[in-house]
Amino acid sequence: MSPTSPFVTLFVDGYNIIGIWAQLRQIRNRDGLEPARRTLVEVLVNYSAYKGFETCIVFDSQYRNSRGHRETVSGNLCIHYTDFDQTADTFIEKNCAVRQRQVHPLGHRTIVATSDRAQQLTVVGYGAEWMSAEQLDREVRATTQRVRQRQRTSTTRSSRRFLSSRLDPVAQQRLSQLRRGF
């Protein structure tokens, strides 16, 4: 992240995204909730690192009978499991409210990714930006495509750094023969 780019915190309503994204829904239905959660985390680790976002995926306790806790996955991403009977919505809304009261440097942004309409209205009221599950999916796919394109371009450039790769096929064959002593 460059020093001039705005600092962005992205809150992701984990189960909402799993229920909306076709790929994650399919994994959940076929293999269970844990593999779908892992896939979401993997996808968002890469996305967050590329974008320079601080991302917090929030899973509520509806599927866990335990105390809330936080897991740090990378420098850009953490997972927060809420306390028993606390929803991801209330956790995210509370954090947006706290962030609104804090003094942040110019350009600090909070984005909430969910397709829950009630939560959308609440977090926007706290000054956060809203991103639908579908929009996040499009952004993640576009980012993945940009990274792959950049890797292909980088590979092509590194393979073309030798003079022999720039020669026409006849000249390459002749050079190969000379190397072998023919």
Secondary structure, DSSP 4 states (H G I P E B T S, - for coil): --TTSPPEEEEEEHHHHHHH-HHHHHHHHHH-HHHHHHHHHHHHHHHHHHHT-EEEEEE-GGG--S--EEEE-SSSEEEEEPPTT--HHHHHHHHHHHHHHS---TT-EEEEE---HHHHHHHHHTT-EEE-HHHHHHHHHHHHHHHHHHHHHHHHHHHTSSGGGGS-HHHHHHHHHHHHT-
